[in-house]
Amino acid sequence: MRISSDLSGQPTSGIEGQKQAKLVDAAQQFEATMLQELLKPMQHGQNSWGGEEDNDSASDTISSFGTEAIAKAISKGGGFGIAKQIVSKVTLEHERKSQKKLSQY
């Protein structure tokens, strides 16, 4: 039996654990995407160290990958707590709907 924990530290197992892991991953990806958008403006000023700004597409691509990697690392490290809030709210809503279904029987 596979046991893991979610962002709140609650142990999970089996199918629910897999669902929780997918939820955590999706929430972290969402937060990373938001962080990447926040970090993008910082890319544009990086070539202005007194030299000419070049519009080299290769350096833009590499810079974009770097920004993406930084955003993912920040998110996985806790980020701004957006992923944790998403996991908490979705889990709470799922539990609320499950309780509602059980009370209907």
Backbone as CSV, one residue per row, in Angstrom:
resi,resn,N_x,N_y,N_z,CA_x,CA_y,CA_z,C_x,C_y,C_z
1,MET,0.843,-1.175,0.000,0.000,0.000,0.000,0.890,1.242,0.000
2,ARG,0.609,2.152,-0.923,1.399,3.373,-1.056,0.815,4.445,-0.151
3,ILE,1.649,4.996,0.724,1.197,6.075,1.595,2.051,7.294,1.313
4,SER,1.380,8.424,1.119,2.073,9.685,0.903,1.389,10.737,1.755
5,SER,1.794,11.983,1.587,1.099,13.043,2.306,0.849,14.192,1.358
6,ASP,-0.215,14.947,1.638,-0.524,16.103,0.808,0.234,17.321,1.320
7,LEU,-0.035,18.479,0.750,0.663,19.698,1.155,0.403,20.071,2.604
8,SER,-0.699,19.624,3.168,-1.010,19.954,4.555,-0.400,18.943,5.516
9,GLY,0.275,17.918,4.978,0.915,16.923,5.824,0.005,15.777,6.206
10,GLN,-1.230,15.770,5.710,-2.173,14.708,6.017,-1.795,13.446,5.241
11,PRO,-1.666,12.307,5.919,-1.335,11.079,5.202,-2.480,10.634,4.303
12,THR,-2.126,10.130,3.130,-3.113,9.614,2.189,-2.614,8.268,1.686
13,SER,-3.532,7.435,1.192,-3.110,6.128,0.702,-3.993,5.688,-0.456
14,GLY,-3.508,4.720,-1.225,-4.283,4.113,-2.295,-4.733,5.074,-3.367
15,ILE,-5.953,4.850,-3.848,-6.532,5.659,-4.925,-6.650,7.119,-4.491
16,GLU,-7.097,7.342,-3.285,-7.224,8.723,-2.785,-5.855,9.394,-2.746
17,GLY,-4.832,8.633,-2.424,-3.470,9.175,-2.403,-3.013,9.582,-3.795
18,GLN,-3.370,8.774,-4.786,-3.013,9.103,-6.165,-3.749,10.352,-6.632
19,LYS,-5.029,10.440,-6.274,-5.810,11.628,-6.634,-5.233,12.864,-5.956
20,GLN,-4.860,12.705,-4.692,-4.296,13.824,-3.942,-2.957,14.250,-4.547
21,ALA,-2.150,13.286,-4.963,-0.857,13.598,-5.585,-1.055,14.357,-6.889
22,LYS,-2.057,13.953,-7.672,-2.356,14.654,-8.924,-2.848,16.076,-8.643
23,LEU,-3.664,16.223,-7.612,-4.158,17.538,-7.230,-3.000,18.442,-6.801
24,VAL,-2.103,17.923,-5.996,-0.943,18.690,-5.534,-0.081,19.102,-6.721
25,ASP,0.157,18.158,-7.627,0.977,18.458,-8.800,0.324,19.540,-9.658
26,ALA,-0.974,19.426,-9.900,-1.685,20.416,-10.711,-1.672,21.789,-10.035
27,ALA,-1.848,21.817,-8.731,-1.834,23.086,-8.002,-0.450,23.731,-8.066
28,GLN,0.601,22.915,-7.942,1.964,23.447,-8.035,2.266,23.939,-9.445
29,GLN,1.777,23.239,-10.452,1.966,23.690,-11.831,1.243,25.014,-12.072
30,PHE,0.041,25.146,-11.521,-0.708,26.392,-11.657,0.048,27.543,-10.998
31,GLU,0.534,27.300,-9.780,1.287,28.347,-9.074,2.569,28.693,-9.829
32,ALA,3.238,27.686,-10.372,4.462,27.926,-11.144,4.174,28.776,-12.380
33,THR,3.038,28.518,-13.039,2.655,29.305,-14.210,2.402,30.759,-13.816
34,MET,1.734,30.957,-12.697,1.498,32.321,-12.221,2.817,33.016,-11.877
35,LEU,3.692,32.308,-11.195,4.990,32.878,-10.839,5.808,33.199,-12.081
36,GLN,5.731,32.335,-13.070,6.468,32.564,-14.318,5.998,33.866,-14.963
37,GLU,4.692,34.098,-14.960,4.159,35.337,-15.525,4.631,36.559,-14.727
38,LEU,4.737,36.396,-13.412,5.226,37.495,-12.584,6.713,37.766,-12.813
39,LEU,7.467,36.721,-13.134,8.911,36.861,-13.330,9.287,37.319,-14.738
40,LYS,8.374,37.170,-15.691,8.689,37.526,-17.084,9.212,38.940,-17.265
41,PRO,8.623,39.953,-16.625,9.149,41.308,-16.825,10.611,41.458,-16.415
42,MET,11.081,40.616,-15.525,12.473,40.675,-15.094,13.418,40.223,-16.197
43,GLN,12.935,39.403,-17.122,13.753,38.919,-18.232,14.160,40.059,-19.152
44,HIS,13.267,40.973,-19.381,13.487,42.003,-20.381,14.620,42.950,-20.026
45,GLY,14.898,43.134,-18.770,15.953,44.046,-18.373,17.295,43.389,-18.175
46,GLN,17.393,42.094,-18.381,18.632,41.394,-18.044,19.788,41.685,-18.987
47,ASN,19.534,42.105,-20.211,20.615,42.372,-21.153,21.094,43.810,-21.101
48,SER,20.544,44.592,-20.206,20.866,46.013,-20.178,21.991,46.322,-19.197
49,TRP,23.094,45.589,-19.295,24.256,45.817,-18.444,25.224,46.794,-19.106
50,GLY,24.680,47.818,-19.690,25.519,48.827,-20.312,25.778,48.559,-21.777
51,GLY,25.433,47.393,-22.259,25.640,47.048,-23.666,24.346,47.185,-24.434
52,GLU,24.436,46.893,-25.693,23.233,46.931,-26.521,22.355,45.735,-26.200
53,GLU,21.075,45.978,-26.283,20.150,44.853,-26.122,20.058,44.137,-27.450
54,ASP,20.294,42.854,-27.451,20.142,42.100,-28.690,18.838,41.325,-28.633
55,ASN,18.226,41.180,-29.735,16.949,40.474,-29.818,17.173,39.063,-30.332
56,ASP,18.145,38.404,-29.779,18.495,37.050,-30.164,17.431,36.082,-29.639
57,SER,16.809,35.337,-30.547,15.741,34.423,-30.133,16.276,33.270,-29.289
58,ALA,17.527,32.876,-29.511,18.111,31.791,-28.712,18.245,32.213,-27.255
59,SER,18.705,33.423,-27.015,18.842,33.875,-25.627,17.471,34.086,-24.990
60,ASP,16.484,34.499,-25.788,15.117,34.622,-25.269,14.584,33.265,-24.837
61,THR,14.856,32.239,-25.647,14.392,30.888,-25.332,15.057,30.365,-24.067
62,ILE,16.360,30.524,-23.980,17.100,30.063,-22.801,16.625,30.808,-21.559
63,SER,16.431,32.113,-21.700,15.945,32.919,-20.587,14.556,32.466,-20.157
64,SER,13.712,32.124,-21.122,12.362,31.647,-20.830,12.407,30.328,-20.060
65,PHE,13.297,29.423,-20.481,13.449,28.143,-19.775,13.950,28.383,-18.352
66,GLY,14.861,29.326,-18.199,15.377,29.652,-16.870,14.288,30.193,-15.970
67,THR,13.476,31.083,-16.501,12.369,31.648,-15.731,11.381,30.560,-15.336
68,GLU,11.099,29.646,-16.259,10.190,28.538,-15.970,10.749,27.653,-14.862
69,ALA,12.036,27.346,-14.934,12.670,26.496,-13.919,12.649,27.162,-12.542
70,ILE,12.913,28.450,-12.512,12.884,29.180,-11.239,11.471,29.187,-10.665
71,ALA,10.487,29.441,-11.508,9.089,29.467,-11.056,8.672,28.106,-10.500
72,LYS,9.055,27.025,-11.179,8.711,25.679,-10.691,9.389,25.392,-9.362
73,ALA,10.649,25.784,-9.234,11.381,25.549,-7.988,10.763,26.328,-6.826
74,ILE,10.384,27.562,-7.083,9.744,28.369,-6.044,8.427,27.725,-5.623
75,SER,7.638,27.287,-6.590,6.351,26.666,-6.292,6.512,25.385,-5.490
76,LYS,7.434,24.528,-5.914,7.652,23.261,-5.197,8.178,23.495,-3.786
77,GLY,8.881,24.611,-3.587,9.403,24.951,-2.271,8.392,25.640,-1.368
78,GLY,7.166,25.789,-1.829,6.143,26.424,-1.023,5.593,27.673,-1.660
79,GLY,6.411,28.316,-2.495,5.958,29.488,-3.243,5.298,30.526,-2.387
80,PHE,4.207,31.059,-2.885,3.430,32.054,-2.159,2.305,31.395,-1.362
81,GLY,2.227,30.089,-1.412,1.174,29.368,-0.698,-0.093,29.196,-1.509
82,ILE,-0.029,29.569,-2.776,-1.213,29.457,-3.636,-1.580,27.986,-3.823
83,ALA,-0.598,27.143,-4.119,-0.857,25.712,-4.330,-1.460,25.082,-3.078
84,LYS,-0.937,25.447,-1.927,-1.444,24.890,-0.672,-2.908,25.294,-0.459
85,GLN,-3.244,26.545,-0.774,-4.625,27.007,-0.637,-5.551,26.289,-1.617
86,ILE,-5.079,26.082,-2.846,-5.886,25.376,-3.839,-6.178,23.962,-3.367
87,VAL,-5.134,23.252,-2.920,-5.309,21.878,-2.439,-6.284,21.852,-1.264
88,SER,-6.126,22.779,-0.352,-7.002,22.839,0.820,-8.453,23.068,0.431
89,LYS,-8.694,24.033,-0.444,-10.071,24.360,-0.836,-10.712,23.249,-1.655
90,VAL,-9.963,22.657,-2.587,-10.515,21.573,-3.409,-10.801,20.347,-2.542
91,THR,-9.908,20.031,-1.621,-10.111,18.891,-0.725,-11.326,19.115,0.158
92,LEU,-11.463,20.316,0.699,-12.610,20.647,1.541,-13.917,20.535,0.760
93,GLU,-13.917,21.044,-0.462,-15.120,20.971,-1.301,-15.460,19.515,-1.640
94,HIS,-14.432,18.710,-1.920,-14.649,17.286,-2.216,-15.261,16.581,-1.002
95,GLU,-14.735,16.862,0.177,-15.260,16.247,1.391,-16.699,16.697,1.640
96,ARG,-16.975,17.967,1.393,-18.319,18.494,1.588,-19.313,17.802,0.658
97,LYS,-18.925,17.614,-0.610,-19.804,16.938,-1.569,-19.979,15.468,-1.213
98,SER,-18.919,14.828,-0.728,-19.014,13.423,-0.320,-19.971,13.268,0.849
99,GLN,-19.893,14.176,1.819,-20.789,14.126,2.972,-22.236,14.357,2.547
100,LYS,-22.440,15.253,1.597,-23.776,15.552,1.100,-24.378,14.331,0.420
101,LYS,-23.540,13.609,-0.385,-24.020,12.395,-1.052,-24.379,11.330,-0.047
102,LEU,-23.550,11.180,1.008,-23.819,10.158,2.021,-25.101,10.472,2.806
103,SER,-25.359,11.746,3.047,-26.563,12.104,3.819,-27.839,11.940,3.004
104,GLN,-27.721,11.872,1.675,-28.898,11.679,0.843,-29.393,10.238,0.868
105,TYR,-28.530,9.326,1.251,-28.916,7.908,1.272,-29.636,7.573,2.506
